[in-house]
Structure formats: structure tokens, C-alpha cells
Amino acid sequence: MALEPTVKASLLWGVVGVLSFLVGVQTYTLLGGDFFGVGTVIGVAAGVGVVSAALAHVARPVLRERSQR
């Protein structure tokens, strides 16, 4: 079962969001910030991934239409 290219692209943007968030958390921790706990970090990272994938999926047609004007 193959994914449609738009769905695949949206999911990849979700992965980019998750990884960016995790890099930010790691940087914050390495610079002396408090660690929030594994469960909290995983939960927020999952939320970031879902939101960024959904936004990418919704924004894609709008941005494509604007770029063709």
C-alpha cells in the first residue's frame, strides 16, 4: 500500500518537526536547563509531530495556489 505523495510529504514534515523539537530539548539540557522527563519530552514531541504534519497537509494547497499567481 503506497501513500499519496502529498500525504508522504506531510508525514515527512512531521518527522522534521519532531527531530527539530528533540534537538532543541537536547540543546536546552546541555546548556544547563532542567530535564523535563522522558514521558513529557516524548509526549510533547508526538504533539509537535502531529501538529506540524497536519499544518503541512493543510498549508500545501494554499501555498501552491499563492505561488502560481
PyMOL commands that set and color helices and strands:
alter all, ss='L'
color gray80, all
select helices_A, chain A and resi 5-30+38-67
alter helices_A, ss='H'
color red, helices_A
deselect
rebuild
show_as cartoon
